Amino acid sequence: MEADGATPSARKPLNELFCSLPTTIFEVMSKLGGAAGTKRAAAPPRPRPRAPPPMSSARPAAPDPAPPPHTRAQGIPVDWASETLVTVGATEGLAAAFLGLLNPGDEVVMFDPMYDSYVSMARRAGAVIVPVRLALPDLSVPLEELAAAVGPHTKMIMLNSPHNPSGKVFSLPELEAIAELCIRHDVIALCDEVYEHLVFGGAKHISLRSLPGMAERAVRLGSAGKTFSFTAWKVSGARGGLHLHPPLPSTLGPSLEVKRRYLEGELTALGFGVLPAHGAYFLITDISKFLLPGEDDVGFAKRLTVEGGVTTIPVSGFYVGAAPPTHLVRFCYCKEDPKLQAAVERLRTYLGPGGKGSAQ
């Protein structure tokens, strides 16, 4: 609606940063997959609508003696009244942390590849992104490069473990190196741990906040939606995590490991190179065998969607640094078994021997 005398050319511009952002690869592939009627191996499914139980706004007169799950799992004492902020999804928690903790010109070290929302939200706060690329094929942290990236202008290190898009679980030596840099340079750590309970394959999630000297300089983000498989609820917690009294479910990680092993085996049999993953619900695969001359990961993902009926995400879309790898795509396996099996059958038909997209 326009005021009297206003014309479109006279309007004040909207936010320049957000208006200049390109369409995300998630939106591109979701629209393409929807038009093609594919089996989506790119994103988690939305749960069926289900009303949550009533929530009380009253503050209890005395603290509950039962320790919250994060204290039980990671050994970090949490004062729910002063150290917990409930947010509408982890994305709001991220935005609050970036806007509340950063000033224009502050540098933020982020591990490349990364969840795409980090960059836009940090830049909106005026931050300068300093990417440190995880080394392929094991996605290990290049510790010397990380140390060189942290300097007098560094305000924050952004850590996502278990990691999206790769499923990497950061090791204790890697976390100790990050903690040492934070303490030495007086740097804040923003820890996205929304997949903390989706860990398997012998790996163990360790919160950076649990290491010596890090509890007071780390902001931890958890997700009730991820933990309880209700992603559409968009309920998360910052700093100390959500104060949830019942024990957390122990079957989610093992059930996802079964799906991971199934998909990993099928993809390997077809000729994909599967990168190691021990957390979240993603697999990154090397598609070099299937690339056509001059084709990159974006072209392959679009071709697989339109011709093969399976939608993936090209991993180059997760990188902020220059010259990202263009031979990797991400699969998502938190699907019902029949959907996962149907997607695998489509992959076999299209990429298997004699298939239209098979390696020549």
C-alpha positions as CSV (number, residue, x, y, z in Angstrom):
1,M,0.0,0.0,0.0
2,E,1.4,3.4,-1.0
3,A,1.0,6.7,0.7
4,D,-0.4,9.7,-1.2
5,G,2.1,10.9,-3.8
6,A,4.5,7.9,-3.3
7,T,5.7,6.1,-6.4
8,P,7.8,2.9,-6.6
9,S,10.8,5.0,-7.6
10,A,10.5,7.2,-4.5
11,R,10.4,4.3,-2.0
12,K,13.3,4.0,0.3
13,P,15.4,0.9,-0.5
14,L,14.9,-2.3,1.5
15,N,17.8,-4.0,3.3
16,E,20.6,-4.0,0.7
17,L,22.4,-7.0,2.1
18,F,19.4,-9.3,2.1
19,C,18.0,-8.0,-1.2
20,S,21.4,-8.7,-2.8
21,L,21.5,-12.4,-1.7
22,P,21.1,-14.9,-4.5
23,T,18.4,-17.6,-4.4
24,T,19.8,-20.4,-2.2
25,I,20.6,-23.7,-3.7
26,F,18.1,-25.3,-1.3
27,E,15.3,-23.2,-2.9
28,V,16.6,-23.9,-6.4
29,M,16.7,-27.7,-5.9
30,S,13.4,-27.8,-3.9
31,K,11.5,-26.1,-6.7
32,L,13.1,-28.2,-9.4
33,G,12.4,-31.4,-7.4
34,G,8.8,-30.4,-6.8
35,A,8.3,-29.7,-10.5
36,A,9.9,-33.0,-11.4
37,G,8.1,-35.0,-8.7
38,T,11.3,-36.5,-7.3
39,K,12.2,-38.4,-4.2
40,R,14.0,-35.8,-2.2
41,A,17.3,-36.8,-0.8
42,A,18.1,-33.2,0.0
43,A,16.0,-32.1,3.1
44,P,14.4,-33.6,6.2
45,P,10.7,-34.4,5.9
46,R,8.2,-32.2,7.7
47,P,6.4,-34.0,10.5
48,R,2.6,-34.4,10.4
49,P,0.8,-31.5,12.2
50,R,0.4,-32.3,15.9
51,A,-0.5,-29.9,18.6
52,P,2.1,-29.6,21.4
53,P,1.0,-29.9,25.0
54,P,0.1,-26.7,26.9
55,M,3.1,-24.7,28.1
56,S,3.1,-22.9,31.4
57,S,4.4,-19.3,31.6
58,A,4.6,-19.4,35.3
59,R,8.1,-19.5,36.9
60,P,8.5,-22.2,39.5
61,A,9.1,-21.1,43.0
62,A,12.2,-23.3,43.4
63,P,14.5,-24.9,40.8
64,D,13.7,-28.5,39.8
65,P,16.3,-30.9,41.3
66,A,16.5,-32.9,38.1
67,P,19.5,-31.8,36.1
68,P,18.8,-30.7,32.5
69,P,19.8,-33.1,29.7
70,H,22.9,-31.0,28.7
71,T,24.2,-31.2,32.2
72,R,23.7,-35.0,32.3
73,A,25.2,-35.5,28.8
74,Q,28.1,-33.0,28.8
75,G,28.7,-32.3,32.5
76,I,28.0,-28.5,32.2
77,P,26.0,-26.9,35.0
78,V,23.2,-24.7,33.6
79,D,21.1,-22.2,35.4
80,W,17.9,-22.3,33.5
81,A,16.7,-18.9,34.8
82,S,19.8,-16.9,33.8
83,E,21.6,-19.1,31.2
84,T,18.9,-20.3,28.9
85,L,17.1,-18.5,26.1
86,V,14.3,-20.3,24.3
87,T,14.1,-19.3,20.6
88,V,11.9,-19.9,17.6
89,G,14.2,-22.4,16.1
90,A,18.0,-22.4,16.1
91,T,18.0,-19.9,13.3
92,E,16.6,-17.2,15.6
93,G,19.1,-18.2,18.2
94,L,21.9,-17.7,15.6
95,A,20.5,-14.3,14.6
96,A,20.3,-13.2,18.3
97,A,23.8,-14.3,18.9
98,F,25.3,-12.6,15.9
99,L,23.4,-9.3,16.4
100,G,23.9,-9.3,20.1
101,L,27.6,-10.2,20.2
102,L,29.1,-8.7,17.1
103,N,30.0,-5.2,16.1
104,P,30.7,-3.9,12.6
105,G,34.2,-4.9,11.5
106,D,34.5,-7.9,13.9
107,E,35.9,-11.0,12.2
108,V,34.2,-14.3,12.5
109,V,36.1,-17.5,11.7
110,M,33.8,-20.1,10.0
111,F,34.6,-23.6,8.8
112,D,34.0,-24.1,5.0
113,P,31.6,-25.7,3.9
114,M,28.9,-24.4,6.2
115,Y,25.2,-23.9,6.7
116,D,24.3,-21.0,4.4
117,S,22.4,-18.9,7.0
118,Y,25.6,-18.3,9.0
119,V,27.2,-16.0,6.4
120,S,24.2,-13.8,5.7
121,M,23.3,-13.3,9.4
122,A,26.8,-12.5,10.5
123,R,27.3,-10.0,7.6
124,R,24.0,-8.4,8.6
125,A,25.6,-7.7,11.9
126,G,28.5,-6.1,10.1
127,A,31.0,-8.9,10.6
128,V,33.8,-9.9,8.3
129,I,33.8,-13.7,7.4
130,V,37.1,-15.5,7.6
131,P,36.6,-19.0,6.1
132,V,38.9,-21.9,7.0
133,R,38.4,-24.8,4.7
134,L,38.0,-28.4,6.1
135,A,40.4,-30.7,4.4
136,L,39.1,-33.3,2.0
137,P,38.4,-36.2,2.0
138,D,38.2,-36.6,5.8
139,L,37.1,-33.0,6.5
140,S,39.7,-32.6,9.2
141,V,40.5,-29.2,10.6
142,P,43.7,-27.7,9.2
143,L,45.1,-26.6,12.5
144,E,47.8,-24.4,11.2
145,E,45.4,-22.5,8.8
146,L,43.0,-22.1,11.7
147,A,45.6,-20.6,14.0
148,A,46.7,-18.2,11.2
149,A,43.0,-17.1,10.7
150,V,42.6,-16.0,14.3
151,G,44.0,-12.6,15.1
152,P,43.5,-9.3,16.9
153,H,40.3,-8.6,15.0
154,T,38.7,-12.0,15.6
155,K,35.6,-11.8,17.8
156,M,34.1,-15.2,17.2
157,I,34.7,-18.7,16.0
158,M,31.5,-20.4,14.6
159,L,31.5,-24.1,15.2
160,N,28.9,-26.6,13.9
161,S,29.3,-30.1,15.3
162,P,27.8,-32.5,14.2
163,H,28.4,-30.7,11.0
164,N,26.0,-29.7,8.2
165,P,26.4,-30.5,5.3
166,S,29.0,-33.3,6.0
167,G,27.9,-35.1,9.1
168,K,31.4,-34.6,10.5
169,V,31.8,-34.9,14.3
170,F,34.7,-32.7,15.5
171,S,37.3,-34.7,17.4
172,L,38.5,-33.9,20.9
173,P,42.0,-32.8,19.6
174,E,40.3,-30.4,17.2
175,L,38.0,-29.0,19.9
176,E,40.9,-28.6,22.2
177,A,42.8,-26.6,19.6
178,I,39.7,-24.4,19.0
179,A,39.3,-23.8,22.8
180,E,43.0,-22.9,23.1
181,L,42.7,-20.3,20.4
182,C,39.5,-18.9,22.0
183,I,41.2,-18.5,25.4
184,R,44.5,-17.2,24.0
185,H,42.8,-14.5,21.8
186,D,39.8,-13.8,24.1
187,V,37.4,-15.0,21.4
188,I,33.7,-16.1,21.7
189,A,32.7,-19.5,20.4
190,L,29.2,-19.8,18.9
191,C,28.4,-23.6,18.9
192,D,25.6,-24.9,16.7
193,E,25.0,-28.3,18.3
194,V,21.5,-29.0,17.0
195,Y,22.4,-32.5,15.8
196,E,24.1,-33.4,19.2
197,H,22.0,-36.5,19.7
198,L,22.3,-37.8,16.1
199,V,25.7,-39.4,16.5
200,F,26.7,-42.9,15.7
201,G,29.4,-45.1,14.2
202,G,31.4,-45.1,17.4
203,A,31.7,-41.3,17.4
204,K,30.9,-39.2,20.5
205,H,29.6,-35.6,20.5
206,I,31.6,-33.4,22.8
207,S,30.4,-29.8,23.4
208,L,33.0,-27.2,23.2
209,R,31.4,-25.6,26.2
210,S,32.4,-28.6,28.3
211,L,36.1,-28.0,27.9
212,P,38.1,-26.1,30.5
213,G,37.7,-22.3,30.3
214,M,35.0,-22.5,27.7
215,A,31.7,-22.5,29.7
216,E,31.7,-18.7,30.1
217,R,32.9,-17.8,26.6
218,A,30.8,-20.2,24.5
219,V,27.2,-19.9,23.4
220,R,25.6,-23.2,22.7
221,L,22.6,-23.8,20.5
222,G,20.4,-26.9,20.8
223,S,17.2,-27.9,19.1
224,A,14.2,-29.7,20.5
225,G,12.9,-30.0,16.9
226,K,16.0,-31.9,15.8
227,T,16.3,-34.0,19.0
228,F,12.6,-35.1,19.1
229,S,12.1,-35.3,15.3
230,F,9.6,-32.4,15.2
231,T,11.6,-29.9,13.0
232,A,8.4,-27.9,12.1
233,W,8.0,-27.0,15.8
234,K,10.9,-24.6,15.6
235,V,11.8,-24.7,19.3
236,S,15.4,-24.3,20.3
237,G,17.5,-23.1,23.1
238,A,20.6,-20.9,23.4
239,R,23.4,-21.0,26.0
240,G,22.4,-23.8,28.3
241,G,19.9,-25.6,26.1
242,L,16.3,-26.4,26.9
243,H,15.3,-27.4,30.4
244,L,13.7,-30.8,29.5
245,H,13.1,-33.0,32.5
246,P,12.5,-36.5,30.9
247,P,15.6,-38.4,29.7
248,L,16.3,-37.9,26.0
249,P,15.4,-40.6,23.6
250,S,18.3,-43.1,23.0
251,T,16.8,-44.7,19.8
252,L,17.1,-41.9,17.4
253,G,20.8,-42.1,16.7
254,P,20.8,-45.9,16.3
255,S,17.8,-45.8,14.0
256,L,19.5,-43.2,11.8
257,E,22.7,-45.3,11.7
258,V,20.7,-48.1,10.2
259,K,19.5,-45.8,7.4
260,R,23.0,-44.4,7.0
261,R,24.6,-47.8,6.6
262,Y,21.9,-48.8,4.1
263,L,22.3,-45.7,1.9
264,E,26.1,-45.7,2.2
265,G,26.2,-49.3,1.0
266,E,23.9,-48.7,-1.9
267,L,25.7,-45.5,-3.0
268,T,29.1,-47.2,-2.8
269,A,27.8,-50.1,-4.9
270,L,26.7,-47.7,-7.5
271,G,30.1,-46.0,-7.7
272,F,29.7,-43.0,-5.5
273,G,32.7,-42.1,-3.2
274,V,31.1,-41.6,0.2
275,L,32.9,-39.3,2.6
276,P,33.1,-40.3,6.3
277,A,30.1,-39.1,8.4
278,H,29.3,-39.9,12.1
279,G,26.6,-37.4,12.9
280,A,23.5,-35.5,11.7
281,Y,21.7,-37.2,8.8
282,F,23.7,-36.3,5.8
283,L,26.2,-38.0,3.4
284,I,28.5,-36.2,1.1
285,T,29.4,-38.2,-2.0
286,D,32.0,-37.8,-4.7
287,I,30.2,-37.8,-8.1
288,S,33.3,-37.6,-10.3
289,K,32.4,-41.0,-11.9
290,F,29.1,-39.7,-13.2
291,L,30.0,-36.2,-14.3
292,L,29.6,-35.4,-18.0
293,P,32.2,-33.4,-19.8
294,G,32.1,-29.8,-18.6
295,E,29.5,-30.7,-15.9
296,D,29.8,-29.6,-12.2
297,D,27.9,-30.6,-9.1
298,V,25.1,-28.1,-9.8
299,G,24.6,-29.5,-13.3
300,F,24.7,-33.1,-12.0
301,A,22.2,-32.4,-9.3
302,K,19.8,-30.8,-11.7
303,R,20.2,-33.6,-14.2
304,L,19.6,-36.3,-11.5
305,T,16.5,-34.4,-10.4
306,V,14.9,-34.0,-13.8
307,E,16.0,-37.3,-15.4
308,G,16.6,-39.6,-12.5
309,G,13.9,-38.4,-10.1
310,V,16.1,-37.9,-7.1
311,T,17.0,-34.5,-5.6
312,T,20.3,-33.8,-3.9
313,I,22.1,-30.6,-2.9
314,P,25.3,-29.6,-4.7
315,V,27.9,-29.1,-2.0
316,S,29.6,-26.1,-3.7
317,G,26.5,-24.1,-2.5
318,F,27.7,-24.5,1.1
319,Y,31.1,-22.8,0.6
320,V,31.8,-19.2,1.1
321,G,35.5,-19.2,0.1
322,A,36.8,-19.0,-3.5
323,A,37.0,-22.0,-5.8
324,P,34.9,-24.5,-3.9
325,P,35.0,-28.2,-4.9
326,T,32.5,-29.0,-7.7
327,H,32.5,-32.8,-7.6
328,L,30.4,-33.4,-4.4
329,V,26.7,-33.6,-3.6
330,R,24.8,-34.1,-0.3
331,F,22.3,-36.8,0.4
332,C,19.8,-36.6,3.3
333,Y,18.7,-40.0,4.7
334,C,16.2,-39.1,7.5
335,K,13.4,-40.5,5.5
336,E,10.8,-43.2,6.0
337,D,12.3,-46.5,4.8
338,P,9.9,-46.9,1.8
339,K,10.9,-43.5,0.5
340,L,14.6,-44.2,1.0
341,Q,14.3,-47.5,-0.8
342,A,12.3,-45.9,-3.7
343,A,15.0,-43.3,-4.1
344,V,17.7,-45.9,-4.2
345,E,15.8,-47.9,-6.8
346,R,15.6,-44.7,-8.9
347,L,19.3,-44.2,-8.5
348,R,19.9,-47.8,-9.6
349,T,17.7,-47.3,-12.7
350,Y,19.3,-44.1,-13.8
351,L,23.0,-44.5,-12.7
352,G,23.3,-48.3,-12.7
353,P,24.5,-50.5,-15.6
354,G,22.6,-49.6,-18.7
355,G,21.0,-46.6,-17.1
356,K,20.6,-43.3,-18.9
357,G,23.0,-41.5,-16.5
358,S,25.4,-44.4,-15.9
359,A,29.2,-43.9,-16.3
360,Q,30.3,-44.7,-19.8
